[in-house]
Amino acid sequence: MDTIKVIGFDADDTLWENGVHFKEMEATCCQLMEAYVSADEMSRLLYRIEQQNMPWYGYGVMAFTLSLIEACIEGSGGRVPASVIKRILNLGRDVLGRPIRLLSGVKQVLPLLQSHYKLIVVTKGDLLDQERKLSASGLLPYFHHIEVVTEKHVSNYSRLFEVLDVRPCEFLMVGNSLRSDIVPVLALGGKAVHIPQPEVWAHENADIPNQEYMTIRSMDDLPAILRGC
């Protein structure tokens, strides 16, 4: 870790809770649809529709809400009442308005690292929602650069390295998603630290990469990793 100059942090489910809200929305939707389709069938249908919609809607609460509505219409054969659609829309608005709950260690660790490294955020999702969450989190003063992208591919990280004028060996990515935060950075020769979360979004599943990376329990353990302890 001696070569590290820039540390990138994922936002959702790395800095603050996020996935649990989506799981709650899905569970409520399954309950509302139980007259038409089983919970398992509804979850499979939602997964397929999300896959179809991602190139068009991207990520975030409103994209998920639209996919939920579409799944309800398809799962009910078009019979789902307007009251259910309204309920789902309200669920999405409720999630957008919820307070930010920082994950363990985030508030304590970022100030420690800021004096030694350039800290940035690399996140995907809806720009307006991510800006709102970053502002509400109180974490903005710690970050030199904010990057909100539609996807986290090798090409996105490669462009980011150019913007920051940093070599891959000088960059460390910290995140909860193997697919988005770990695999593409390792492919470019960067370093990565994985912080798994209990709720793993199905779309973020990925094979374990062959390249070496580190896994820690929470942000509390990151300073020791950087010190080589």
C-alpha positions in Angstrom: 0.0 0.0 0.0 3.0 2.3 0.0 2.3 3.6 -3.5 -1.3 4.7 -2.8 -2.0 8.4 -3.3 -5.7 8.3 -4.1 -8.5 6.3 -2.4 -11.8 5.9 -4.1 -14.9 5.1 -2.1 -18.2 3.6 -3.4 -21.2 5.4 -1.8 -24.2 3.2 -1.5 -23.7 0.3 1.0 -20.0 1.4 1.5 -20.5 4.8 3.1 -24.1 4.5 4.1 -27.0 2.0 4.2 -28.9 1.6 0.9 -29.7 -2.0 -0.2 -31.9 -2.6 2.8 -34.3 0.0 1.5 -34.6 -1.7 -1.8 -35.2 -5.1 -0.1 -38.0 -3.5 2.0 -39.6 -2.1 -1.2 -39.5 -5.4 -2.9 -40.9 -7.3 0.1 -43.9 -4.8 0.3 -44.5 -5.1 -3.4 -44.6 -8.9 -3.1 -47.2 -8.6 -0.4 -49.3 -6.3 -2.5 -49.1 -8.7 -5.4 -49.8 -11.9 -3.5 -53.3 -12.2 -5.1 -51.7 -12.5 -8.6 -48.3 -14.1 -8.2 -46.1 -15.7 -5.5 -43.3 -13.8 -3.9 -40.7 -16.0 -5.5 -42.2 -15.5 -8.9 -42.5 -11.8 -8.4 -38.8 -11.5 -7.4 -37.7 -13.5 -10.5 -40.0 -11.3 -12.7 -38.6 -8.1 -11.1 -35.0 -9.3 -11.7 -35.7 -9.9 -15.4 -37.4 -6.5 -15.8 -34.6 -4.7 -14.0 -32.0 -6.3 -16.3 -34.0 -5.1 -19.3 -34.5 -1.6 -18.0 -30.9 -0.8 -16.7 -29.6 0.3 -20.1 -32.6 2.8 -20.2 -33.2 3.8 -16.6 -29.8 3.2 -15.0 -29.7 2.8 -11.2 -31.3 4.4 -8.2 -34.6 4.5 -6.4 -36.7 5.9 -9.2 -35.4 3.4 -11.7 -36.2 0.6 -9.2 -39.6 2.1 -8.6 -40.4 2.1 -12.4 -39.2 -1.5 -12.7 -41.4 -2.5 -9.7 -44.5 -0.9 -11.3 -43.8 -2.7 -14.6 -43.3 -6.0 -12.8 -46.7 -5.5 -11.1 -48.4 -4.8 -14.4 -46.9 -7.8 -16.1 -47.3 -10.1 -13.0 -51.0 -9.3 -12.7 -51.7 -9.5 -16.5 -52.6 -5.8 -16.4 -55.1 -6.2 -13.6 -53.2 -4.4 -10.8 -55.3 -1.6 -9.4 -54.2 2.1 -9.5 -54.1 2.1 -5.7 -51.2 -0.4 -5.8 -49.3 1.6 -8.3 -49.8 4.7 -6.1 -48.6 2.7 -3.1 -45.4 1.8 -4.9 -44.8 5.4 -6.0 -45.2 6.5 -2.4 -42.7 3.8 -1.3 -40.1 5.2 -3.7 -40.7 8.8 -2.5 -40.4 7.6 1.1 -37.0 6.0 0.5 -35.8 9.2 -1.3 -36.7 11.2 1.8 -35.2 8.9 4.5 -32.2 10.2 6.6 -28.7 8.9 5.8 -27.4 6.2 8.1 -23.6 6.0 7.9 -22.0 2.6 8.2 -19.7 1.6 10.9 -16.4 3.5 11.0 -17.1 5.9 8.2 -17.4 9.1 10.3 -14.2 8.2 12.2 -12.0 6.9 9.4 -12.4 9.5 6.7 -10.9 12.4 8.8 -7.9 10.2 9.6 -7.3 9.4 5.9 -7.9 12.8 4.5 -4.5 14.2 5.8 -2.6 11.4 4.1 -4.5 10.6 0.9 -6.6 12.3 -1.8 -10.1 10.9 -1.2 -12.8 10.6 -3.9 -16.2 9.1 -4.4 -16.9 6.8 -7.3 -20.5 5.9 -7.4 -23.3 5.0 -9.8 -26.9 5.8 -9.7 -29.2 8.8 -10.2 -27.2 12.0 -10.1 -29.8 14.0 -8.2 -30.3 11.3 -5.6 -26.6 10.8 -5.1 -26.0 14.5 -4.8 -28.7 14.7 -2.2 -27.3 11.8 -0.2 -23.7 13.1 -0.3 -24.9 16.5 0.9 -27.1 15.0 3.7 -24.3 12.7 4.8 -22.1 15.5 6.0 -19.1 13.8 4.3 -18.6 16.2 1.4 -15.7 18.1 3.0 -13.6 15.0 3.0 -13.7 14.4 -0.7 -11.5 16.0 -3.4 -13.6 14.7 -6.3 -17.0 13.2 -6.9 -17.6 10.9 -9.8 -21.2 9.7 -10.5 -21.3 7.3 -13.4 -23.9 5.2 -15.1 -21.8 2.0 -14.9 -18.4 1.0 -13.3 -16.5 -0.6 -16.2 -12.8 -0.7 -16.9 -13.3 2.2 -19.3 -14.8 4.4 -16.6 -12.0 3.8 -14.2 -9.4 4.3 -16.9 -10.9 7.7 -17.8 -11.0 8.6 -14.1 -7.3 7.9 -13.7 -6.6 10.3 -16.6 -8.8 13.0 -15.0 -7.0 12.6 -11.6 -3.6 12.2 -13.3 -2.9 9.1 -11.2 -1.4 5.8 -12.1 -3.3 2.6 -11.4 -0.7 1.5 -8.9 -1.4 4.7 -7.0 -5.1 4.1 -6.7 -7.1 2.1 -4.1 -10.8 1.4 -4.5 -12.9 0.6 -1.5 -16.4 -0.8 -2.0 -19.0 -3.5 -1.3 -19.4 -4.8 -4.8 -17.0 -7.2 -6.4 -18.5 -6.6 -9.8 -18.4 -2.8 -9.7 -15.7 -1.8 -7.2 -13.1 -4.6 -7.2 -12.9 -6.5 -10.5 -12.5 -3.5 -13.0 -9.9 -1.8 -10.8 -7.8 -4.9 -10.4 -8.0 -5.4 -14.2 -6.3 -2.1 -14.6 -3.5 -2.8 -12.1 -5.0 -0.8 -9.2 -5.6 -2.0 -5.7 -8.9 -2.8 -4.0 -10.4 -3.5 -0.6 -13.8 -5.3 -0.4 -16.2 -4.6 2.4 -19.0 -7.1 2.0 -22.5 -6.2 3.2 -25.3 -8.6 4.3 -27.7 -7.5 1.6 -26.0 -8.1 -1.8 -28.0 -7.0 -4.8 -28.3 -9.8 -7.2 -27.1 -7.7 -10.1 -23.8 -7.1 -8.3 -22.8 -10.7 -8.1 -19.5 -11.6 -9.7 -17.0 -14.4 -9.8 -14.1 -14.1 -7.3 -11.3 -12.3 -9.2 -7.9 -14.1 -9.7 -6.0 -10.9 -8.8 -5.1 -10.3 -5.1 -7.3 -8.0 -3.1 -8.2 -7.6 0.6 -11.5 -8.1 2.4 -12.3 -6.3 5.7 -15.3 -6.4 8.0 -16.0 -2.7 8.1 -14.4 0.7 7.5 -13.0 0.6 11.0 -10.3 -1.9 9.7 -9.1 0.2 6.7 -6.5 2.3 8.5 -4.7 -0.8 9.7 -4.7 -2.2 6.1 -3.1 1.0 4.8 -0.4 0.9 7.6 0.4 -2.7 6.5 -0.7 -4.1 9.9 
